Each structure stands twice: as C-alpha cells, then as structure tokens.
Amino acid sequence: EWLVKRLNNWLSSSEEKSSFSVHWLGSWVGIGPFILLLKTNFNIKSLDLYDIDKDSLDASSGVLNYWQNENLKIQFHNSDVNSVVYEKDSSTDLLLINTACEHIVETSWLERLPKGTKVLLQSTDMKHHEHINCPQDLEDFKKKYSDHIQINFTDSLFFKYPNFSFTRFMLTGIKN
C-alpha cells in the first residue's frame, strides 16, 4: 500500500491525466500489482509483469485473473529483466516499477528504458541468500540509481519482527 499511496500522490497530482503502460519487474506472485489495481486512482491501460520465476508468474496470473476478464491488457513475461525491450505506445506514458532491486546487480533493465519514463524503485537491506544487491541505507540506494534517474522522492520503511528486522527503500523519478 506504501507504493500505491506514493504513485497516487505523484501521478494523480499532474494536471494532465495520462494513461499508463505499467511494466512491473519481479511479479511478487501478483500481490503488488493486485494492490495497485485495487487502490490506484490513475488510469492503467496495460500491465506487463516480468519475472524469471515461472511459478511466480503463474501465481500472478491467478491473482490478477479478475482484471484480465475486465479487459485490462495484462501480459506475463517469463524472462530476465535485463533483456526486456520496452515499447512505448504514443497514447500512454510508461511507468516502470521494480520492487526487487535487491535481486538484480546489472542495470541494463534501467538503461534500456526510454528517456522520460516514470520510475518507482524499491529495495531492502534484508539479509537473504537471494538478495545480491542490498543497499546499506537510503543514501546508498539513491546513489546506485542517481546516474539514470532524476529522483524526485525517497522514503524508507522499517519493519521489526521478533527475530529480525529490515528496512525497505523507495524512490521515484524520471529516467534521464
């Protein structure tokens, strides 16, 4: 919900109401996109989910089935995000969401984005064997992407559980 609140504040505050082609890297078994579609107050024309994990994409398809039946164009791509070629439709703005930056060391997924694309990135400092690109803190997270994005917002959210704690980081901006 933290992600959706930020996007709603950012994208619906524009005087020009745009339609967005959303590209979501790392499908999160459809939960993130589900919350986005449920609570968004801006127009989404299409949603493309990319994940190297076929099982996660299959789960995402089940979770997002309702919107597929409501004529929202949703496509599921079982692919490495570093090989994605983004196609821009002149009638929509591109919005890239990557909630799994800690899983990806390379930045070719970001370098391939067209200039002017709206970007929301999230990562975490949570220790996990699949987390190969964890920022140390919010400043480190910003530094990793500031060459590619004109950053207009950053935030962090701390989670504390009985046996462990971690912080999630978020930034938004426009692709340079």
URGIMO-V597779 format. One record per pair of residues at least 24 apart in sequence whose ideal C-beta (glycine too) atoms are under 7 Angstrom apart, sorted by the first residue. I is the first residue (numbers start at 0). J is the second residue. D is the distance in whole Angstrom. If there is no record, write none. Layout:
BEGIN
I/J/D  I/J/D
END
This chain:
BEGIN
0/34/6  0/38/7  1/156/6  1/169/7  2/31/7  2/119/7  2/121/7  2/169/7  3/34/6  3/35/6  3/38/5  3/39/6  5/119/7  5/152/7  5/169/7  5/171/6  6/39/7  6/119/6  7/39/6  7/40/5  7/41/7  9/152/7  9/171/6  10/41/5  11/40/5  11/41/5  16/42/7  17/92/5  18/42/4  18/44/4  18/90/7  18/91/5  19/43/5  19/44/6  19/91/6  19/92/5  19/94/4  20/44/6  20/45/5  20/88/6  20/91/4  20/93/6  21/46/5  21/94/5  21/96/6  22/47/5  22/49/7  22/85/6  22/93/7  22/95/5  23/48/5  23/96/5  24/49/5  24/80/5  24/96/7  24/97/4  24/99/6  24/108/6  25/50/6  25/97/7  25/98/6  25/99/3  25/102/6  26/50/4  26/55/5  26/56/6  26/59/4  27/98/6  28/55/5  28/58/4  28/59/6  28/62/7  29/58/6  29/59/3  29/62/3  29/63/5  30/62/7  31/98/6  32/59/7  32/63/6  33/62/5  33/63/6  36/66/5  43/71/7  44/91/5  45/72/4  46/71/7  46/73/5  47/74/5  47/76/6  48/75/5  48/76/7  49/76/5  49/78/6  49/80/5  49/83/6  50/77/7  51/78/7  51/79/6  53/77/5  80/108/4  81/105/5  81/107/4  81/108/5  83/108/6  83/111/7  84/111/6  85/111/6  85/112/6  85/113/6  87/113/5  92/117/6  93/117/7  100/132/6  101/130/4  101/132/5  101/133/5  102/129/6  102/130/7  102/131/7  102/132/7  103/132/6  104/131/6  104/132/5  106/147/7  109/144/7  109/147/5  110/147/7  112/174/5  113/174/7  114/174/6  114/175/7  115/173/6  115/174/6  116/174/4  117/173/6  118/148/5  118/171/7  118/172/6  118/173/7  118/174/6  119/169/7  119/171/5  120/144/6  120/169/7  120/170/5  121/167/6  121/168/7  121/169/5  122/168/5  123/165/6  123/166/7  123/167/5  123/168/7  124/165/6  124/166/5  125/165/4  134/168/6  137/168/5  140/168/4  140/170/7  141/170/6  144/170/7  147/174/6  147/175/6  148/172/4  148/173/7  148/174/6  148/175/7  149/173/5  149/175/6
END
